[in-house]
């Protein structure tokens, strides 16, 4: 167990991501940051990608989304 300090803005952002009252901040952080890659962090990095590479990424994203949806 660790203690962290957040300013009010960061706290509000984190609190807004809670699914319900029983959702813990630990769960929110894991849900948000355990994912492999975030679109915002990749912005601009695909500008040299070929159409085939983009199509492959799209198919991989769809498969990942469908897999997570089935797990629920």
Secondary structure, DSSP 8 states (H G I E B T S, - for coil): -------HHHHHHHHHT-SSTT--HHHHHHHHHSSS--HHHHTTTTTT--HHHHHHHHHHHHHHHHHHHHH-
